[in-house]
């Protein structure tokens, strides 16, 4: 479920209505969990980041305005920043594992999915982040830029280089 009027829920929540926080939590917790889990492959870490994300949202709810973009983008930005802070603290970048292929590729053989996973795992962190947000979470480039706090040109460049690197690693023809 996605709200067409996220701003209404945030405005209501800024008034102190905890039911709207519950509604937002129930709507977005699974999406955030999948995003974090595909990045870290650590269930407990993912649960912790989702929990911390909503705690930060409650503390910082007054910072959100519709001029900053969609609520989903704002929430994913909090989650991404929380995850990166925790990862830096833990100094465990080496254990990051990639996401599984999106559902639309479910007919791809398991071996091919594993090859894609390994190839994505080898991408630099910045390229891996844009691939996860673009191809798993279907975020447009503008929202990826907002989530990661980088210019849209950087998003385009990272996507281009990530796809080139993946094609090279997987031995895919330039036309394929």
PASE-495697 format. One record per residue (C-alpha): residue number from 0; residue in three letters; z, y, x. Coordinates in pm, whole numbers, plus 50000, padded with zeros to 5 digits. Example, Ala and Ser with C-alpha at 12.3 -4.5 7.8 and 13.67 -1.06 7.14 Angstrom:
BEGIN
n = 0&res = ALA&up = 50780&north = 49550&east = 51230
n = 1&res = SER&up = 50714&north = 49894&east = 51367
//
This chain:
BEGIN
n = 0&res = UNK&up = 50000&north = 50000&east = 50000
n = 1&res = UNK&up = 49917&north = 50347&east = 50128
n = 2&res = UNK&up = 50036&north = 50663&east = 49962
n = 3&res = UNK&up = 49772&north = 50918&east = 49877
n = 4&res = UNK&up = 50046&north = 51177&east = 49870
n = 5&res = UNK&up = 50265&north = 51097&east = 50172
n = 6&res = UNK&up = 50365&north = 51461&east = 50196
n = 7&res = UNK&up = 50531&north = 51440&east = 49855
n = 8&res = UNK&up = 50749&north = 51154&east = 49974
n = 9&res = UNK&up = 50847&north = 51345&east = 50286
n = 10&res = UNK&up = 50926&north = 51659&east = 50089
n = 11&res = UNK&up = 51139&north = 51455&east = 49852
n = 12&res = UNK&up = 51308&north = 51292&east = 50150
n = 13&res = UNK&up = 51380&north = 51628&east = 50314
n = 14&res = UNK&up = 51584&north = 51695&east = 50003
n = 15&res = UNK&up = 51796&north = 51393&east = 50096
n = 16&res = UNK&up = 51660&north = 51129&east = 49860
n = 17&res = UNK&up = 51719&north = 50803&east = 50045
n = 18&res = UNK&up = 51507&north = 50608&east = 49797
n = 19&res = UNK&up = 51197&north = 50777&east = 49936
n = 20&res = UNK&up = 51295&north = 50663&east = 50288
n = 21&res = UNK&up = 51328&north = 50311&east = 50148
n = 22&res = UNK&up = 50982&north = 50340&east = 49992
n = 23&res = UNK&up = 50832&north = 50468&east = 50317
n = 24&res = UNK&up = 51009&north = 50193&east = 50513
n = 25&res = UNK&up = 50882&north = 49919&east = 50283
n = 26&res = UNK&up = 50530&north = 50062&east = 50298
n = 27&res = UNK&up = 50498&north = 50102&east = 50675
n = 28&res = UNK&up = 50743&north = 49863&east = 50844
n = 29&res = UNK&up = 50497&north = 49572&east = 50865
n = 30&res = UNK&up = 50212&north = 49789&east = 50997
n = 31&res = UNK&up = 50438&north = 49934&east = 51265
n = 32&res = UNK&up = 50579&north = 49592&east = 51353
n = 33&res = UNK&up = 50229&north = 49444&east = 51396
n = 34&res = UNK&up = 50122&north = 49739&east = 51612
n = 35&res = UNK&up = 50426&north = 49710&east = 51840
n = 36&res = UNK&up = 50417&north = 49329&east = 51848
n = 37&res = UNK&up = 50050&north = 49318&east = 51944
n = 38&res = UNK&up = 50130&north = 49553&east = 52225
n = 39&res = UNK&up = 50444&north = 49380&east = 52354
n = 40&res = UNK&up = 50432&north = 49021&east = 52222
n = 41&res = UNK&up = 50811&north = 49046&east = 52192
n = 42&res = UNK&up = 50948&north = 48997&east = 51841
n = 43&res = UNK&up = 51295&north = 49140&east = 51901
n = 44&res = UNK&up = 51158&north = 49435&east = 52095
n = 45&res = UNK&up = 50914&north = 49506&east = 51808
n = 46&res = UNK&up = 51192&north = 49491&east = 51549
n = 47&res = UNK&up = 51404&north = 49726&east = 51762
n = 48&res = UNK&up = 51121&north = 49976&east = 51803
n = 49&res = UNK&up = 51049&north = 49978&east = 51429
n = 50&res = UNK&up = 51418&north = 50034&east = 51357
n = 51&res = UNK&up = 51439&north = 50313&east = 51616
n = 52&res = UNK&up = 51122&north = 50470&east = 51475
n = 53&res = UNK&up = 51273&north = 50500&east = 51128
n = 54&res = UNK&up = 51601&north = 50629&east = 51270
n = 55&res = UNK&up = 51406&north = 50901&east = 51452
n = 56&res = UNK&up = 51208&north = 50974&east = 51136
n = 57&res = UNK&up = 51531&north = 51029&east = 50943
n = 58&res = UNK&up = 51671&north = 51255&east = 51216
n = 59&res = UNK&up = 51346&north = 51449&east = 51262
n = 60&res = UNK&up = 51204&north = 51447&east = 50909
n = 61&res = UNK&up = 51215&north = 51826&east = 50893
n = 62&res = UNK&up = 50964&north = 51846&east = 51183
n = 63&res = UNK&up = 50683&north = 51691&east = 50981
n = 64&res = UNK&up = 50438&north = 51921&east = 50806
n = 65&res = UNK&up = 50102&north = 51832&east = 50656
n = 66&res = UNK&up = 49936&north = 52066&east = 50909
n = 67&res = UNK&up = 50021&north = 51809&east = 51179
n = 68&res = UNK&up = 49799&north = 51552&east = 51010
n = 69&res = UNK&up = 49865&north = 51254&east = 50790
n = 70&res = UNK&up = 50212&north = 51109&east = 50760
n = 71&res = UNK&up = 50087&north = 50772&east = 50886
n = 72&res = UNK&up = 49964&north = 50937&east = 51205
n = 73&res = UNK&up = 50299&north = 51113&east = 51249
n = 74&res = UNK&up = 50489&north = 50786&east = 51199
n = 75&res = UNK&up = 50264&north = 50592&east = 51440
n = 76&res = UNK&up = 50309&north = 50870&east = 51696
n = 77&res = UNK&up = 50687&north = 50833&east = 51672
n = 78&res = UNK&up = 50652&north = 50454&east = 51706
n = 79&res = UNK&up = 50416&north = 50476&east = 52002
n = 80&res = UNK&up = 50635&north = 50726&east = 52186
n = 81&res = UNK&up = 50946&north = 50519&east = 52115
n = 82&res = UNK&up = 50776&north = 50204&east = 52239
n = 83&res = UNK&up = 50652&north = 50368&east = 52559
n = 84&res = UNK&up = 50994&north = 50516&east = 52633
n = 85&res = UNK&up = 51158&north = 50176&east = 52588
n = 86&res = UNK&up = 50896&north = 50004&east = 52801
n = 87&res = UNK&up = 50934&north = 50256&east = 53080
n = 88&res = UNK&up = 51310&north = 50209&east = 53071
n = 89&res = UNK&up = 51275&north = 49834&east = 53084
n = 90&res = UNK&up = 51000&north = 49852&east = 53349
n = 91&res = UNK&up = 50827&north = 49552&east = 53197
n = 92&res = UNK&up = 50469&north = 49672&east = 53172
n = 93&res = UNK&up = 50352&north = 49348&east = 53333
n = 94&res = UNK&up = 50453&north = 49138&east = 53030
n = 95&res = UNK&up = 50247&north = 49334&east = 52779
n = 96&res = UNK&up = 50013&north = 49109&east = 52590
n = 97&res = UNK&up = 49720&north = 49216&east = 52376
n = 98&res = UNK&up = 49668&north = 49196&east = 52004
n = 99&res = UNK&up = 49497&north = 48911&east = 51825
n = 100&res = UNK&up = 49145&north = 48976&east = 51703
n = 101&res = UNK&up = 49131&north = 49156&east = 51367
n = 102&res = UNK&up = 49092&north = 48948&east = 51053
n = 103&res = UNK&up = 48723&north = 49033&east = 51023
n = 104&res = UNK&up = 48668&north = 48818&east = 51334
n = 105&res = UNK&up = 48863&north = 48518&east = 51200
n = 106&res = UNK&up = 48559&north = 48290&east = 51235
n = 107&res = UNK&up = 48556&north = 48336&east = 51612
n = 108&res = UNK&up = 48665&north = 48023&east = 51798
n = 109&res = UNK&up = 49020&north = 48010&east = 51931
n = 110&res = UNK&up = 48890&north = 47993&east = 52288
n = 111&res = UNK&up = 48690&north = 48312&east = 52237
n = 112&res = UNK&up = 48995&north = 48487&east = 52089
n = 113&res = UNK&up = 49197&north = 48385&east = 52393
n = 114&res = UNK&up = 48924&north = 48523&east = 52621
n = 115&res = UNK&up = 48933&north = 48853&east = 52434
n = 116&res = UNK&up = 49314&north = 48859&east = 52457
n = 117&res = UNK&up = 49304&north = 48804&east = 52832
n = 118&res = UNK&up = 49036&north = 49070&east = 52876
n = 119&res = UNK&up = 49231&north = 49325&east = 52670
n = 120&res = UNK&up = 49544&north = 49242&east = 52869
n = 121&res = UNK&up = 49369&north = 49347&east = 53188
n = 122&res = UNK&up = 49274&north = 49691&east = 53054
n = 123&res = UNK&up = 49468&north = 49992&east = 53182
n = 124&res = UNK&up = 49745&north = 50099&east = 52943
n = 125&res = UNK&up = 49556&north = 50403&east = 52809
n = 126&res = UNK&up = 49244&north = 50199&east = 52730
n = 127&res = UNK&up = 49450&north = 49920&east = 52574
n = 128&res = UNK&up = 49627&north = 50171&east = 52347
n = 129&res = UNK&up = 49303&north = 50317&east = 52208
n = 130&res = UNK&up = 49154&north = 49969&east = 52154
n = 131&res = UNK&up = 49462&north = 49854&east = 51959
n = 132&res = UNK&up = 49474&north = 50167&east = 51745
n = 133&res = UNK&up = 49097&north = 50180&east = 51681
n = 134&res = UNK&up = 49004&north = 49818&east = 51624
n = 135&res = UNK&up = 49321&north = 49670&east = 51481
n = 136&res = UNK&up = 49468&north = 49963&east = 51292
n = 137&res = UNK&up = 49132&north = 50122&east = 51207
n = 138&res = UNK&up = 49251&north = 50469&east = 51300
n = 139&res = UNK&up = 48980&north = 50731&east = 51344
n = 140&res = UNK&up = 48946&north = 50890&east = 51687
n = 141&res = UNK&up = 49110&north = 51212&east = 51571
n = 142&res = UNK&up = 49424&north = 51028&east = 51458
n = 143&res = UNK&up = 49432&north = 50822&east = 51778
n = 144&res = UNK&up = 49431&north = 51150&east = 51970
n = 145&res = UNK&up = 49723&north = 51275&east = 51762
n = 146&res = UNK&up = 49922&north = 50951&east = 51797
n = 147&res = UNK&up = 49877&north = 50940&east = 52175
n = 148&res = UNK&up = 49902&north = 51316&east = 52223
n = 149&res = UNK&up = 49571&north = 51339&east = 52411
n = 150&res = UNK&up = 49246&north = 51531&east = 52349
n = 151&res = UNK&up = 48982&north = 51361&east = 52132
n = 152&res = UNK&up = 48744&north = 51369&east = 52429
n = 153&res = UNK&up = 48989&north = 51154&east = 52623
n = 154&res = UNK&up = 49003&north = 50908&east = 52332
n = 155&res = UNK&up = 48623&north = 50883&east = 52331
n = 156&res = UNK&up = 48613&north = 50836&east = 52706
n = 157&res = UNK&up = 48884&north = 50568&east = 52702
n = 158&res = UNK&up = 48710&north = 50382&east = 52418
n = 159&res = UNK&up = 48379&north = 50393&east = 52603
n = 160&res = UNK&up = 48528&north = 50268&east = 52929
n = 161&res = UNK&up = 48745&north = 50007&east = 52755
n = 162&res = UNK&up = 48448&north = 49862&east = 52569
n = 163&res = UNK&up = 48240&north = 49863&east = 52887
n = 164&res = UNK&up = 48520&north = 49686&east = 53075
n = 165&res = UNK&up = 48561&north = 49430&east = 52796
n = 166&res = UNK&up = 48187&north = 49360&east = 52787
n = 167&res = UNK&up = 48182&north = 49317&east = 53164
n = 168&res = UNK&up = 48490&north = 49092&east = 53164
n = 169&res = UNK&up = 48358&north = 48880&east = 52878
n = 170&res = UNK&up = 48001&north = 48863&east = 53008
n = 171&res = UNK&up = 47856&north = 49019&east = 52693
n = 172&res = UNK&up = 47506&north = 49166&east = 52709
n = 173&res = UNK&up = 47494&north = 49544&east = 52688
n = 174&res = UNK&up = 47313&north = 49507&east = 52353
n = 175&res = UNK&up = 47564&north = 49250&east = 52221
//
